[in-house]
């Protein structure tokens, strides 16, 4: 059936929309959070940010997505 092909092809999108219905949050939506880090960690993140040209938040997100 045609609808089965569409659901299979866009499964990830349908799951994201189902989650949005429950939580009112999209996977690509960003939120600000306060965290406490050591000075050493903050300095390392700033150094990585300067070398890569990426914001610190992107560096952190990339590290979590690697796992």
PDB file of N, CA, C, O and CB in Angstrom:
ATOM      1  N   UNK A   1       0.833  -1.184   0.000  1.00  0.00           N
ATOM      2  CA  UNK A   1       0.000   0.000   0.000  1.00  0.00           C
ATOM      3  C   UNK A   1       0.881   1.254   0.000  1.00  0.00           C
ATOM      4  O   UNK A   1       1.958   1.248   0.596  1.00  0.00           O
ATOM      5  CB  UNK A   1      -0.949  -0.005   1.216  1.00  0.00           C
ATOM      6  N   UNK A   2       0.446   2.299  -0.646  1.00  0.00           N
ATOM      7  CA  UNK A   2       1.206   3.537  -0.785  1.00  0.00           C
ATOM      8  C   UNK A   2       1.470   4.199   0.570  1.00  0.00           C
ATOM      9  O   UNK A   2       2.564   4.710   0.808  1.00  0.00           O
ATOM     10  CB  UNK A   2       0.464   4.505  -1.699  1.00  0.00           C
ATOM     11  N   UNK A   3       0.476   4.189   1.452  1.00  0.00           N
ATOM     12  CA  UNK A   3       0.648   4.852   2.749  1.00  0.00           C
ATOM     13  C   UNK A   3       1.705   4.149   3.594  1.00  0.00           C
ATOM     14  O   UNK A   3       2.407   4.804   4.364  1.00  0.00           O
ATOM     15  CB  UNK A   3      -0.683   4.893   3.508  1.00  0.00           C
ATOM     16  N   UNK A   4       1.831   2.827   3.464  1.00  0.00           N
ATOM     17  CA  UNK A   4       2.865   2.094   4.202  1.00  0.00           C
ATOM     18  C   UNK A   4       4.267   2.520   3.760  1.00  0.00           C
ATOM     19  O   UNK A   4       5.180   2.638   4.577  1.00  0.00           O
ATOM     20  CB  UNK A   4       2.689   0.577   4.005  1.00  0.00           C
ATOM     21  N   UNK A   5       4.419   2.747   2.455  1.00  0.00           N
ATOM     22  CA  UNK A   5       5.711   3.195   1.929  1.00  0.00           C
ATOM     23  C   UNK A   5       6.065   4.575   2.474  1.00  0.00           C
ATOM     24  O   UNK A   5       7.212   4.836   2.838  1.00  0.00           O
ATOM     25  CB  UNK A   5       5.687   3.223   0.390  1.00  0.00           C
ATOM     26  N   UNK A   6       5.073   5.443   2.525  1.00  0.00           N
ATOM     27  CA  UNK A   6       5.297   6.801   3.025  1.00  0.00           C
ATOM     28  C   UNK A   6       5.671   6.766   4.500  1.00  0.00           C
ATOM     29  O   UNK A   6       6.605   7.447   4.925  1.00  0.00           O
ATOM     30  CB  UNK A   6       4.043   7.674   2.812  1.00  0.00           C
ATOM     31  N   UNK A   7       4.944   5.974   5.280  1.00  0.00           N
ATOM     32  CA  UNK A   7       5.227   5.866   6.712  1.00  0.00           C
ATOM     33  C   UNK A   7       6.622   5.293   6.933  1.00  0.00           C
ATOM     34  O   UNK A   7       7.353   5.767   7.802  1.00  0.00           O
ATOM     35  CB  UNK A   7       4.170   4.987   7.414  1.00  0.00           C
ATOM     36  N   UNK A   8       6.997   4.289   6.165  1.00  0.00           N
ATOM     37  CA  UNK A   8       8.315   3.680   6.306  1.00  0.00           C
ATOM     38  C   UNK A   8       9.415   4.673   5.912  1.00  0.00           C
ATOM     39  O   UNK A   8      10.440   4.776   6.587  1.00  0.00           O
ATOM     40  CB  UNK A   8       8.411   2.404   5.445  1.00  0.00           C
ATOM     41  N   UNK A   9       9.193   5.392   4.825  1.00  0.00           N
ATOM     42  CA  UNK A   9      10.191   6.336   4.326  1.00  0.00           C
ATOM     43  C   UNK A   9      10.416   7.491   5.303  1.00  0.00           C
ATOM     44  O   UNK A   9      11.549   7.934   5.491  1.00  0.00           O
ATOM     45  CB  UNK A   9       9.763   6.882   2.967  1.00  0.00           C
ATOM     46  N   UNK A  10       9.342   7.978   5.922  1.00  0.00           N
ATOM     47  CA  UNK A  10       9.427   9.146   6.797  1.00  0.00           C
ATOM     48  C   UNK A  10       9.172   8.780   8.261  1.00  0.00           C
ATOM     49  O   UNK A  10       8.629   9.582   9.021  1.00  0.00           O
ATOM     50  CB  UNK A  10       8.430  10.209   6.347  1.00  0.00           C
ATOM     51  N   UNK A  11       9.566   7.572   8.648  1.00  0.00           N
ATOM     52  CA  UNK A  11       9.304   7.078   9.996  1.00  0.00           C
ATOM     53  C   UNK A  11       9.835   8.036  11.070  1.00  0.00           C
ATOM     54  O   UNK A  11       9.138   8.338  12.040  1.00  0.00           O
ATOM     55  CB  UNK A  11       9.929   5.699  10.175  1.00  0.00           C
ATOM     56  N   UNK A  12      11.056   8.504  10.891  1.00  0.00           N
ATOM     57  CA  UNK A  12      11.672   9.393  11.886  1.00  0.00           C
ATOM     58  C   UNK A  12      10.865  10.684  12.049  1.00  0.00           C
ATOM     59  O   UNK A  12      10.694  11.179  13.163  1.00  0.00           O
ATOM     60  CB  UNK A  12      13.123   9.726  11.482  1.00  0.00           C
ATOM     61  N   UNK A  13      10.380  11.215  10.954  1.00  0.00           N
ATOM     62  CA  UNK A  13       9.575  12.432  11.006  1.00  0.00           C
ATOM     63  C   UNK A  13       8.250  12.192  11.726  1.00  0.00           C
ATOM     64  O   UNK A  13       7.821  13.017  12.533  1.00  0.00           O
ATOM     65  CB  UNK A  13       9.315  12.956   9.595  1.00  0.00           C
ATOM     66  N   UNK A  14       7.608  11.070  11.436  1.00  0.00           N
ATOM     67  CA  UNK A  14       6.356  10.744  12.120  1.00  0.00           C
ATOM     68  C   UNK A  14       6.571  10.565  13.621  1.00  0.00           C
ATOM     69  O   UNK A  14       5.735  10.982  14.423  1.00  0.00           O
ATOM     70  CB  UNK A  14       5.742   9.475  11.526  1.00  0.00           C
ATOM     71  N   UNK A  15       7.685   9.948  14.000  1.00  0.00           N
ATOM     72  CA  UNK A  15       7.988   9.781  15.420  1.00  0.00           C
ATOM     73  C   UNK A  15       8.220  11.133  16.095  1.00  0.00           C
ATOM     74  O   UNK A  15       7.790  11.345  17.228  1.00  0.00           O
ATOM     75  CB  UNK A  15       9.220   8.882  15.600  1.00  0.00           C
ATOM     76  N   UNK A  16       8.897  12.041  15.401  1.00  0.00           N
ATOM     77  CA  UNK A  16       9.130  13.379  15.946  1.00  0.00           C
ATOM     78  C   UNK A  16       7.810  14.125  16.143  1.00  0.00           C
ATOM     79  O   UNK A  16       7.630  14.830  17.136  1.00  0.00           O
ATOM     80  CB  UNK A  16      10.060  14.182  15.019  1.00  0.00           C
ATOM     81  N   UNK A  17       6.891  13.966  15.193  1.00  0.00           N
ATOM     82  CA  UNK A  17       5.583  14.622  15.319  1.00  0.00           C
ATOM     83  C   UNK A  17       4.754  14.018  16.448  1.00  0.00           C
ATOM     84  O   UNK A  17       4.041  14.735  17.150  1.00  0.00           O
ATOM     85  CB  UNK A  17       4.811  14.521  14.002  1.00  0.00           C
ATOM     86  N   UNK A  18       4.846  12.697  16.624  1.00  0.00           N
ATOM     87  CA  UNK A  18       4.159  12.055  17.749  1.00  0.00           C
ATOM     88  C   UNK A  18       4.695  12.572  19.067  1.00  0.00           C
ATOM     89  O   UNK A  18       3.935  12.856  19.993  1.00  0.00           O
ATOM     90  CB  UNK A  18       4.309  10.532  17.681  1.00  0.00           C
ATOM     91  N   UNK A  19       6.014  12.691  19.147  1.00  0.00           N
ATOM     92  CA  UNK A  19       6.632  13.210  20.363  1.00  0.00           C
ATOM     93  C   UNK A  19       6.207  14.661  20.601  1.00  0.00           C
ATOM     94  O   UNK A  19       5.975  15.060  21.743  1.00  0.00           O
ATOM     95  CB  UNK A  19       8.168  13.106  20.274  1.00  0.00           C
ATOM     96  N   UNK A  20       6.107  15.447  19.534  1.00  0.00           N
ATOM     97  CA  UNK A  20       5.665  16.840  19.665  1.00  0.00           C
ATOM     98  C   UNK A  20       4.244  16.904  20.217  1.00  0.00           C
ATOM     99  O   UNK A  20       3.941  17.760  21.047  1.00  0.00           O
ATOM    100  CB  UNK A  20       5.739  17.562  18.304  1.00  0.00           C
ATOM    101  N   UNK A  21       3.382  16.017  19.769  1.00  0.00           N
ATOM    102  CA  UNK A  21       2.012  15.989  20.282  1.00  0.00           C
ATOM    103  C   UNK A  21       1.991  15.756  21.790  1.00  0.00           C
ATOM    104  O   UNK A  21       1.161  16.326  22.498  1.00  0.00           O
ATOM    105  CB  UNK A  21       1.199  14.903  19.572  1.00  0.00           C
ATOM    106  N   UNK A  22       2.908  14.913  22.281  1.00  0.00           N
ATOM    107  CA  UNK A  22       2.960  14.615  23.715  1.00  0.00           C
ATOM    108  C   UNK A  22       3.640  15.713  24.520  1.00  0.00           C
ATOM    109  O   UNK A  22       3.168  16.075  25.598  1.00  0.00           O
ATOM    110  CB  UNK A  22       3.679  13.309  23.943  1.00  0.00           C
ATOM    111  N   UNK A  23       4.751  16.249  24.002  1.00  0.00           N
ATOM    112  CA  UNK A  23       5.609  17.129  24.802  1.00  0.00           C
ATOM    113  C   UNK A  23       5.597  18.594  24.382  1.00  0.00           C
ATOM    114  O   UNK A  23       6.015  19.463  25.147  1.00  0.00           O
ATOM    115  CB  UNK A  23       7.001  16.632  24.743  1.00  0.00           C
ATOM    116  N   UNK A  24       5.127  18.867  23.188  1.00  0.00           N
ATOM    117  CA  UNK A  24       5.180  20.209  22.596  1.00  0.00           C
ATOM    118  C   UNK A  24       6.615  20.696  22.407  1.00  0.00           C
ATOM    119  O   UNK A  24       6.883  21.897  22.440  1.00  0.00           O
ATOM    120  CB  UNK A  24       4.413  21.197  23.468  1.00  0.00           C
ATOM    121  N   UNK A  25       7.539  19.744  22.208  1.00  0.00           N
ATOM    122  CA  UNK A  25       8.935  20.066  21.938  1.00  0.00           C
ATOM    123  C   UNK A  25       9.374  19.355  20.661  1.00  0.00           C
ATOM    124  O   UNK A  25       9.042  18.191  20.436  1.00  0.00           O
ATOM    125  CB  UNK A  25       9.842  19.665  23.135  1.00  0.00           C
ATOM    126  N   UNK A  26      10.120  20.068  19.838  1.00  0.00           N
ATOM    127  CA  UNK A  26      10.676  19.487  18.620  1.00  0.00           C
ATOM    128  C   UNK A  26      12.123  19.073  18.884  1.00  0.00           C
ATOM    129  O   UNK A  26      12.796  19.700  19.702  1.00  0.00           O
ATOM    130  CB  UNK A  26      10.593  20.494  17.430  1.00  0.00           C
ATOM    131  N   UNK A  27      12.618  18.031  18.211  1.00  0.00           N
ATOM    132  CA  UNK A  27      13.995  17.576  18.447  1.00  0.00           C
ATOM    133  C   UNK A  27      15.040  18.650  18.140  1.00  0.00           C
ATOM    134  O   UNK A  27      16.101  18.678  18.763  1.00  0.00           O
ATOM    135  CB  UNK A  27      14.278  16.347  17.609  1.00  0.00           C
ATOM    136  N   UNK A  28      14.751  19.512  17.205  1.00  0.00           N
ATOM    137  CA  UNK A  28      15.708  20.552  16.837  1.00  0.00           C
ATOM    138  C   UNK A  28      15.565  21.811  17.693  1.00  0.00           C
ATOM    139  O   UNK A  28      16.348  22.752  17.559  1.00  0.00           O
ATOM    140  CB  UNK A  28      15.538  20.909  15.376  1.00  0.00           C
ATOM    141  N   UNK A  29      14.577  21.822  18.557  1.00  0.00           N
ATOM    142  CA  UNK A  29      14.343  22.975  19.421  1.00  0.00           C
ATOM    143  C   UNK A  29      15.477  23.092  20.424  1.00  0.00           C
ATOM    144  O   UNK A  29      15.988  22.077  20.898  1.00  0.00           O
ATOM    145  CB  UNK A  29      12.981  22.858  20.147  1.00  0.00           C
ATOM    146  N   UNK A  30      15.870  24.282  20.748  1.00  0.00           N
ATOM    147  CA  UNK A  30      16.971  24.500  21.677  1.00  0.00           C
ATOM    148  C   UNK A  30      16.450  25.149  22.948  1.00  0.00           C
ATOM    149  O   UNK A  30      15.510  25.943  22.918  1.00  0.00           O
ATOM    150  CB  UNK A  30      18.069  25.372  21.036  1.00  0.00           C
ATOM    151  N   UNK A  31      17.082  24.794  24.077  1.00  0.00           N
ATOM    152  CA  UNK A  31      16.734  25.371  25.372  1.00  0.00           C
ATOM    153  C   UNK A  31      18.003  25.803  26.066  1.00  0.00           C
ATOM    154  O   UNK A  31      19.055  25.185  25.904  1.00  0.00           O
ATOM    155  CB  UNK A  31      15.945  24.367  26.247  1.00  0.00           C
ATOM    156  N   UNK A  32      17.901  26.847  26.826  1.00  0.00           N
ATOM    157  CA  UNK A  32      19.037  27.315  27.624  1.00  0.00           C
ATOM    158  C   UNK A  32      18.967  26.633  28.986  1.00  0.00           C
ATOM    159  O   UNK A  32      17.906  26.566  29.606  1.00  0.00           O
ATOM    160  CB  UNK A  32      19.032  28.885  27.773  1.00  0.00           C
ATOM    161  N   UNK A  33      20.126  26.124  29.446  1.00  0.00           N
ATOM    162  CA  UNK A  33      20.215  25.498  30.763  1.00  0.00           C
ATOM    163  C   UNK A  33      21.427  26.052  31.496  1.00  0.00           C
ATOM    164  O   UNK A  33      22.404  26.471  30.875  1.00  0.00           O
ATOM    165  CB  UNK A  33      20.303  23.951  30.644  1.00  0.00           C
ATOM    166  N   UNK A  34      21.355  26.052  32.804  1.00  0.00           N
ATOM    167  CA  UNK A  34      22.488  26.462  33.632  1.00  0.00           C
ATOM    168  C   UNK A  34      23.170  25.212  34.160  1.00  0.00           C
ATOM    169  O   UNK A  34      22.525  24.343  34.747  1.00  0.00           O
ATOM    170  CB  UNK A  34      22.033  27.389  34.804  1.00  0.00           C
ATOM    171  N   UNK A  35      24.480  25.125  33.951  1.00  0.00           N
ATOM    172  CA  UNK A  35      25.246  24.005  34.469  1.00  0.00           C
ATOM    173  C   UNK A  35      26.498  24.538  35.155  1.00  0.00           C
ATOM    174  O   UNK A  35      26.938  25.653  34.876  1.00  0.00           O
ATOM    175  CB  UNK A  35      25.614  23.008  33.337  1.00  0.00           C
ATOM    176  N   UNK A  36      27.058  23.753  36.035  1.00  0.00           N
ATOM    177  CA  UNK A  36      28.282  24.134  36.721  1.00  0.00           C
ATOM    178  C   UNK A  36      29.408  23.243  36.220  1.00  0.00           C
ATOM    179  O   UNK A  36      29.322  22.017  36.276  1.00  0.00           O
ATOM    180  CB  UNK A  36      28.124  24.024  38.267  1.00  0.00           C
ATOM    181  N   UNK A  37      30.457  23.878  35.731  1.00  0.00           N
ATOM    182  CA  UNK A  37      31.628  23.162  35.217  1.00  0.00           C
ATOM    183  C   UNK A  37      32.878  23.680  35.898  1.00  0.00           C
ATOM    184  O   UNK A  37      32.917  24.805  36.396  1.00  0.00           O
ATOM    185  CB  UNK A  37      31.746  23.315  33.682  1.00  0.00           C
ATOM    186  N   UNK A  38      33.899  22.838  35.910  1.00  0.00           N
ATOM    187  CA  UNK A  38      35.178  23.281  36.474  1.00  0.00           C
ATOM    188  C   UNK A  38      35.800  24.326  35.552  1.00  0.00           C
ATOM    189  O   UNK A  38      35.505  24.380  34.358  1.00  0.00           O
ATOM    190  CB  UNK A  38      36.149  22.077  36.675  1.00  0.00           C
ATOM    191  N   UNK A  39      36.659  25.144  36.128  1.00  0.00           N
ATOM    192  CA  UNK A  39      37.357  26.167  35.342  1.00  0.00           C
ATOM    193  C   UNK A  39      38.184  25.505  34.244  1.00  0.00           C
ATOM    194  O   UNK A  39      38.275  26.026  33.133  1.00  0.00           O
ATOM    195  CB  UNK A  39      38.263  27.038  36.252  1.00  0.00           C
ATOM    196  N   UNK A  40      38.783  24.366  34.552  1.00  0.00           N
ATOM    197  CA  UNK A  40      39.589  23.634  33.573  1.00  0.00           C
ATOM    198  C   UNK A  40      38.731  23.230  32.369  1.00  0.00           C
ATOM    199  O   UNK A  40      39.152  23.383  31.223  1.00  0.00           O
ATOM    200  CB  UNK A  40      40.229  22.383  34.223  1.00  0.00           C
ATOM    201  N   UNK A  41      37.537  22.716  32.635  1.00  0.00           N
ATOM    202  CA  UNK A  41      36.633  22.298  31.562  1.00  0.00           C
ATOM    203  C   UNK A  41      36.186  23.490  30.729  1.00  0.00           C
ATOM    204  O   UNK A  41      36.157  23.417  29.500  1.00  0.00           O
ATOM    205  CB  UNK A  41      35.412  21.576  32.141  1.00  0.00           C
ATOM    206  N   UNK A  42      35.846  24.564  31.382  1.00  0.00           N
ATOM    207  CA  UNK A  42      35.412  25.777  30.668  1.00  0.00           C
ATOM    208  C   UNK A  42      36.529  26.294  29.774  1.00  0.00           C
ATOM    209  O   UNK A  42      36.290  26.653  28.621  1.00  0.00           O
ATOM    210  CB  UNK A  42      34.978  26.879  31.667  1.00  0.00           C
ATOM    211  N   UNK A  43      37.741  26.332  30.299  1.00  0.00           N
ATOM    212  CA  UNK A  43      38.879  26.814  29.494  1.00  0.00           C
ATOM    213  C   UNK A  43      39.134  25.904  28.299  1.00  0.00           C
ATOM    214  O   UNK A  43      39.436  26.383  27.207  1.00  0.00           O
ATOM    215  CB  UNK A  43      40.151  26.906  30.357  1.00  0.00           C
ATOM    216  N   UNK A  44      39.013  24.586  28.501  1.00  0.00           N
ATOM    217  CA  UNK A  44      39.209  23.656  27.395  1.00  0.00           C
ATOM    218  C   UNK A  44      38.124  23.847  26.333  1.00  0.00           C
ATOM    219  O   UNK A  44      38.416  23.830  25.138  1.00  0.00           O
ATOM    220  CB  UNK A  44      39.208  22.204  27.906  1.00  0.00           C
ATOM    221  N   UNK A  45      36.870  24.029  26.768  1.00  0.00           N
ATOM    222  CA  UNK A  45      35.775  24.263  25.818  1.00  0.00           C
ATOM    223  C   UNK A  45      35.991  25.557  25.030  1.00  0.00           C
ATOM    224  O   UNK A  45      35.745  25.604  23.825  1.00  0.00           O
ATOM    225  CB  UNK A  45      34.426  24.318  26.559  1.00  0.00           C
ATOM    226  N   UNK A  46      36.451  26.604  25.718  1.00  0.00           N
ATOM    227  CA  UNK A  46      36.723  27.874  25.033  1.00  0.00           C
ATOM    228  C   UNK A  46      37.839  27.707  24.009  1.00  0.00           C
ATOM    229  O   UNK A  46      37.777  28.266  22.914  1.00  0.00           O
ATOM    230  CB  UNK A  46      37.100  28.969  26.050  1.00  0.00           C
ATOM    231  N   UNK A  47      38.866  26.927  24.374  1.00  0.00           N
ATOM    232  CA  UNK A  47      39.980  26.675  23.461  1.00  0.00           C
ATOM    233  C   UNK A  47      39.502  25.900  22.235  1.00  0.00           C
ATOM    234  O   UNK A  47      39.851  26.248  21.107  1.00  0.00           O
ATOM    235  CB  UNK A  47      41.103  25.900  24.179  1.00  0.00           C
ATOM    236  N   UNK A  48      38.709  24.854  22.449  1.00  0.00           N
ATOM    237  CA  UNK A  48      38.162  24.087  21.333  1.00  0.00           C
ATOM    238  C   UNK A  48      37.276  24.957  20.450  1.00  0.00           C
ATOM    239  O   UNK A  48      37.286  24.835  19.225  1.00  0.00           O
ATOM    240  CB  UNK A  48      37.370  22.885  21.849  1.00  0.00           C
ATOM    241  N   UNK A  49      36.519  25.825  21.083  1.00  0.00           N
ATOM    242  CA  UNK A  49      35.637  26.727  20.342  1.00  0.00           C
ATOM    243  C   UNK A  49      36.446  27.670  19.452  1.00  0.00           C
ATOM    244  O   UNK A  49      36.100  27.900  18.294  1.00  0.00           O
ATOM    245  CB  UNK A  49      34.758  27.536  21.312  1.00  0.00           C
ATOM    246  N   UNK A  50      37.504  28.197  20.000  1.00  0.00           N
ATOM    247  CA  UNK A  50      38.348  29.129  19.242  1.00  0.00           C
ATOM    248  C   UNK A  50      39.022  28.421  18.064  1.00  0.00           C
ATOM    249  O   UNK A  50      39.097  28.972  16.965  1.00  0.00           O
ATOM    250  CB  UNK A  50      39.415  29.759  20.162  1.00  0.00           C
ATOM    251  N   UNK A  51      39.514  27.190  18.298  1.00  0.00           N
ATOM    252  CA  UNK A  51      40.185  26.437  17.237  1.00  0.00           C
ATOM    253  C   UNK A  51      39.231  26.024  16.125  1.00  0.00           C
ATOM    254  O   UNK A  51      39.569  26.091  14.943  1.00  0.00           O
ATOM    255  CB  UNK A  51      40.848  25.207  17.816  1.00  0.00           C
ATOM    256  N   UNK A  52      38.031  25.596  16.521  1.00  0.00           N
ATOM    257  CA  UNK A  52      37.095  25.061  15.530  1.00  0.00           C
ATOM    258  C   UNK A  52      36.177  26.126  14.934  1.00  0.00           C
ATOM    259  O   UNK A  52      35.614  25.937  13.856  1.00  0.00           O
ATOM    260  CB  UNK A  52      36.259  23.975  16.156  1.00  0.00           C
ATOM    261  N   UNK A  53      36.029  27.241  15.642  1.00  0.00           N
ATOM    262  CA  UNK A  53      35.107  28.280  15.176  1.00  0.00           C
ATOM    263  C   UNK A  53      33.660  27.959  15.482  1.00  0.00           C
ATOM    264  O   UNK A  53      32.751  28.634  14.998  1.00  0.00           O
ATOM    265  CB  UNK A  53      35.267  28.485  13.698  1.00  0.00           C
ATOM    266  N   UNK A  54      33.444  26.924  16.292  1.00  0.00           N
ATOM    267  CA  UNK A  54      32.083  26.513  16.652  1.00  0.00           C
ATOM    268  C   UNK A  54      31.742  27.039  18.040  1.00  0.00           C
ATOM    269  O   UNK A  54      32.624  27.160  18.890  1.00  0.00           O
ATOM    270  CB  UNK A  54      31.936  24.966  16.606  1.00  0.00           C
ATOM    271  N   UNK A  55      30.479  27.350  18.274  1.00  0.00           N
ATOM    272  CA  UNK A  55      30.078  27.737  19.630  1.00  0.00           C
ATOM    273  C   UNK A  55      30.247  26.558  20.597  1.00  0.00           C
ATOM    274  O   UNK A  55      30.178  25.397  20.196  1.00  0.00           O
ATOM    275  CB  UNK A  55      28.609  28.233  19.639  1.00  0.00           C
ATOM    276  N   UNK A  56      30.468  26.875  21.865  1.00  0.00           N
ATOM    277  CA  UNK A  56      30.659  25.852  22.889  1.00  0.00           C
ATOM    278  C   UNK A  56      29.471  24.891  22.917  1.00  0.00           C
ATOM    279  O   UNK A  56      29.657  23.684  23.073  1.00  0.00           O
ATOM    280  CB  UNK A  56      30.852  26.503  24.270  1.00  0.00           C
ATOM    281  N   UNK A  57      28.267  25.408  22.769  1.00  0.00           N
ATOM    282  CA  UNK A  57      27.082  24.546  22.817  1.00  0.00           C
ATOM    283  C   UNK A  57      27.104  23.503  21.708  1.00  0.00           C
ATOM    284  O   UNK A  57      26.671  22.371  21.921  1.00  0.00           O
ATOM    285  CB  UNK A  57      25.809  25.385  22.713  1.00  0.00           C
ATOM    286  N   UNK A  58      27.599  23.863  20.533  1.00  0.00           N
ATOM    287  CA  UNK A  58      27.672  22.901  19.422  1.00  0.00           C
ATOM    288  C   UNK A  58      28.703  21.817  19.710  1.00  0.00           C
ATOM    289  O   UNK A  58      28.494  20.651  19.377  1.00  0.00           O
ATOM    290  CB  UNK A  58      28.019  23.621  18.102  1.00  0.00           C
ATOM    291  N   UNK A  59      29.809  22.199  20.325  1.00  0.00           N
ATOM    292  CA  UNK A  59      30.843  21.216  20.677  1.00  0.00           C
ATOM    293  C   UNK A  59      30.275  20.196  21.654  1.00  0.00           C
ATOM    294  O   UNK A  59      30.491  18.995  21.496  1.00  0.00           O
ATOM    295  CB  UNK A  59      32.087  21.914  21.289  1.00  0.00           C
ATOM    296  N   UNK A  60      29.556  20.668  22.653  1.00  0.00           N
ATOM    297  CA  UNK A  60      28.959  19.774  23.652  1.00  0.00           C
ATOM    298  C   UNK A  60      27.935  18.859  22.993  1.00  0.00           C
ATOM    299  O   UNK A  60      27.943  17.653  23.240  1.00  0.00           O
ATOM    300  CB  UNK A  60      28.298  20.587  24.790  1.00  0.00           C
ATOM    301  N   UNK A  61      27.056  19.407  22.160  1.00  0.00           N
ATOM    302  CA  UNK A  61      26.040  18.592  21.487  1.00  0.00           C
ATOM    303  C   UNK A  61      26.679  17.524  20.605  1.00  0.00           C
ATOM    304  O   UNK A  61      26.225  16.380  20.594  1.00  0.00           O
ATOM    305  CB  UNK A  61      25.117  19.479  20.647  1.00  0.00           C
ATOM    306  N   UNK A  62      27.718  17.882  19.871  1.00  0.00           N
ATOM    307  CA  UNK A  62      28.390  16.916  19.005  1.00  0.00           C
ATOM    308  C   UNK A  62      28.965  15.757  19.811  1.00  0.00           C
ATOM    309  O   UNK A  62      28.884  14.605  19.385  1.00  0.00           O
ATOM    310  CB  UNK A  62      29.499  17.600  18.208  1.00  0.00           C
ATOM    311  N   UNK A  63      29.541  16.053  20.963  1.00  0.00           N
ATOM    312  CA  UNK A  63      30.120  14.998  21.800  1.00  0.00           C
ATOM    313  C   UNK A  63      29.038  14.049  22.302  1.00  0.00           C
ATOM    314  O   UNK A  63      29.275  12.845  22.398  1.00  0.00           O
ATOM    315  CB  UNK A  63      30.879  15.609  22.988  1.00  0.00           C
ATOM    316  N   UNK A  64      27.866  14.564  22.620  1.00  0.00           N
ATOM    317  CA  UNK A  64      26.776  13.698  23.081  1.00  0.00           C
ATOM    318  C   UNK A  64      26.212  12.863  21.940  1.00  0.00           C
ATOM    319  O   UNK A  64      25.790  11.728  22.162  1.00  0.00           O
ATOM    320  CB  UNK A  64      25.662  14.533  23.715  1.00  0.00           C
ATOM    321  N   UNK A  65      26.195  13.393  20.744  1.00  0.00           N
ATOM    322  CA  UNK A  65      25.645  12.666  19.605  1.00  0.00           C
ATOM    323  C   UNK A  65      26.575  11.561  19.125  1.00  0.00           C
ATOM    324  O   UNK A  65      26.129  10.635  18.447  1.00  0.00           O
ATOM    325  CB  UNK A  65      25.361  13.623  18.469  1.00  0.00           C
ATOM    326  N   UNK A  66      27.863  11.639  19.466  1.00  0.00           N
ATOM    327  CA  UNK A  66      28.832  10.607  19.065  1.00  0.00           C
ATOM    328  C   UNK A  66      28.540   9.281  19.734  1.00  0.00           C
ATOM    329  O   UNK A  66      28.910   8.234  19.203  1.00  0.00           O
ATOM    330  CB  UNK A  66      30.252  11.048  19.401  1.00  0.00           C
ATOM    331  N   UNK A  67      27.897   9.295  20.867  1.00  0.00           N
ATOM    332  CA  UNK A  67      27.682   8.066  21.644  1.00  0.00           C
ATOM    333  C   UNK A  67      26.474   7.332  21.228  1.00  0.00           C
ATOM    334  O   UNK A  67      26.165   6.281  21.790  1.00  0.00           O
ATOM    335  CB  UNK A  67      27.582   8.365  23.084  1.00  0.00           C
TER     336      UNK A  67
END
